[in-house]
Amino acid sequence: MAGHSKWANIQHRKGRQDAKRGQLFTRLIKEITVSAKLGGGDPDINPRLRLAMDKASEANMPKDTVTRAIQRGTGGLEGVTYEEIRYEGYGLSGAAIIVDVMTDNRVRTVAEVRHAFSKNGGNLGTDGSVAYQFKHCGQFLFKPGTSEDKVMEAAVDAGAEDVATGDDGSIEVICSPHDFAAVKDALVKAGLPPDVAEITMKPLNETPLAGDDAVKMQKLLDALEDLDDVQQVYTSAVLPDPS
């Protein structure tokens, strides 16, 4: 998209998340706990737990905090039981939104999510109303100036599905969630540590917004991300490059 910098938008999003470090820690602890509960406490055989632990390391979370979260998940320590729920809805100009939450109180959470949508010009939809507009995949991003040939060689050999260069010169690698760990390891071993590495819901089509609609959409996304039970918010909306 002309004038759209995926790199700038990703960095802007990461900056906003880093500014909420206390909230980030809470979300990571929940993710580690649930991952350990579902797949066991060994990150070598539990890819979801490994990814959560990598994110905790990047956020400089104390190791004993990570250990306690794993122990709670595997039953070694008592703790709250979380339920994973996905909500789907629409924002400004029909932009699709997916909200993933972990909660110990479904009634409270759905009320908060619905309120955030309605107060900020969006609408909470039904299950499946927008999920078909997204692809569940592994995503890696490299800053502008990275060698596309080197990234492609390492990524494709490890099972990546696609490598693309954006208008801003950033490079994006897409793979299946199952191949995420293998592709990441291959990139790191090739001396190409990705600047962003995550398993995400990537929109199949983008909805560009500008002016008041963009401002309102950002407020809606902020309202959703600020909810304590929300883990991730995905959207097809493309907002103007932050300046």
C-alpha positions, 0 to 999 in steps of 0.5 A: 500500500502506497505510503504504508510502512508495516515496519513503522506500524509494528514498531509503534505497536511494540512501543505502546505495549512496552509502555504498559510493561506491568500489564505485559508481565501479567499477560505473559504470566497467564500465557506461560501458565496456560501453555504449561497446563495444556502442553507440559512444562518442558519448552523443548517439547511444548512450542507454545510454552517456548514462545511464551518463555522467549517473550518473557526473556525479551521483556526481562521478566525475572526467571523465578517469575517464569518458573512459578508460572510454569509450576502453577500451570503444571499443578506444582503450585496453586493458582487461578484457573484461566479460560481461553476465549476468542471474541470477534467484531468490527471497528470503523469502516467495517475493519475486522477485529479479533480479541483473544482473552484469558479470564477467570470470569467469563461474564465479567470479560464479555461485558467489558469487551462488549462495552469497549466495542460499543463505546468506541464505535465498534460492534461485537460480532458472533463466533466466526463472524470475522475469523475467516478473514485472517490466517493463523501463521508464524510471522517474522519481520526484519528491519529495512536494509536486511538482505532478502536473499539471505533471509529467503535462503534460511527461511525457505530451507526451514519450511517457510511459506512466503518471504516478501519485501514491503514498500518500506524495505522491511522483510516479512516471513510467513510460515505455518504455526507448526514450523515456527520454532524451526524457522526461527532457529534457522534464521538465528543460526544464519545470523539473522535474528528477527526483529519481530517473531510471533504466532499471529492472526494475519489479515488476508485483506487490509482495511486502510483508515485515515482521518477521524476514522483512524483516530477512533479506530486507535481509541477502540484498539487501545480500549480493548488492549487496556482490558486486564483479561485481553491477551492479543488484539488482531485487526485488518485495519491499517492506520496512518504511519505514526510520526 
